[in-house]
Amino acid sequence: MARIIVITSGKGGVGKTTSSASFATGLAMRGHKTAVIDFDVGLRNLDLIMGCERRVVYDLINVVSGEANLRQALIKDKHCDNLFILPASQTRDKDALTEEGVERVLNELIHMDFEFIICDSPAGIEHGAIMALTFADEAIIVTNPEVSSVRDSDRILGIIQAKSRRALNGGEPVKEHLLVTRYSPKRVDAGEMLSFQDVQEILRIPLIGIIPESEEVLSASNQGNPAIHLKGSAVSLAYEDVVGRFLGDELPLRFTDYEKPGFLKRIFGAK
Amino acid sequence: MQRKPIEIKISTVVAIAVILHDAKLSVLEAALKEITASTGDYYSEECAVIDVSNIDCSDMNWPALIQLLKTSGFHPVAVRSAPPECEQQISALGLSIDLGSKAAAQITETAVTESEPVPVPVIISSPPPMIIDTPVRGGQRIYARGTDLIITAVVNSGAEVIADGNIHIYAPLRGRALAGASGNIAARIFTMSLEAELVSIAGIYRTFENGYPALTAHAPIQIKLNGDKIDVVSIQSHN
């Protein structure tokens, strides 16, 4: 049975698209047929991070409005054979994204035997964000450890509770997961940043992972390479853990403790 | 699933009660100006029910009254306890007639004047309390009409929980809680940890701009009305 997962946050710039790209890639690398859809109509980003921006011909809106079929619009990932990207439109109005159209696209993906459908939500609580979460079975809430991001995540959780199809049909509610990104144990230690326990105390949903703050993410994104491909890096390992936990593995949290650099390290300035 | 073009459901709208104690429009206008400091949007289009049970409104100029309230930012939707001879005129202006809590009030009155030595049980049917088991999140609003509200999960900042009766929160209260919303001054709010933005009982409210009372830091507390002042005391306090 296919699972539809929305990656959302309320606030912008917290790492939704980065997380969508790495999460979808991680699922595909574990052998699951996965599609990732960019719902940010008007501000196309996912294709850049996935490094397929030059191969975009048709987009989500073309499919929703019947100008192209789904097979024409899906772009095969350059690394994984079982990962496909459905890009957003940069030129169209976001109102072209109708509920019926989105439902039809998702149903078609399910018929094409996709196991996981990742919906990369735009920021905010407007139409695009609502469309991304309407049909979700599960939600990954991306939150930075600071108060405004946490507050917006709380708001979007309330909207999922109120507006998702599962909520409206009175069935089993959308399963919620908390993903804390851009986490800096050093700054938490210095009291400059909320700890993941603080975030969880406010949001009260299960934690699926913590992604450490890293400069490598930016350069990977600029090169059109999802961060999970940065082999051996903390960010890559953290995203692999997230995928593992999502698929049911029991994995301890990593990269949450700050170790003061030792005497020699300080002298020789090892990185 | 095909959605029907129209769905009819019962829905509760929170409205402000504008209780008039004077029938003269000039007096009302002056009083309103004093409250709102002449700011037009002071009440930002809040739905308002005009309660005229305390005044004689046989000579009332209804269109002028409604216009007056509108200039102060109210959005009048109904008139409560209007005399029968005015009903037609009010309906013609597009407002509905609210019978108010007359029926309920009569039951309580008979209960109070009961002087029989043998206690006669007076059954006032009140709805069962509303129970919420999931976190109430920013932007959400819950109203327990005519009853108590029991919440077993956190009420986060930006959320608003309202009850005509008491409010019990078995977790931290970080948003707004308004108990006794239809005027019950004996209503109370209970919470395991007071981190609220605002609390109110029977329309009297208190904010915590300058911090919370020292005794209440992360300890179970209750909030009650003491005259026209809101008291925050330990849950064990019996004063």
Interface residues (C-beta under 8 A of the other chain):
Chain A: R151 D154 R155 L157 G158 I159 Q161 A162 N169 I202 L203 R204
Chain B: M1 T134 P135 V136 R137 G138 G139 Q140 A153 V154 N156 S157 G158 A159 R174
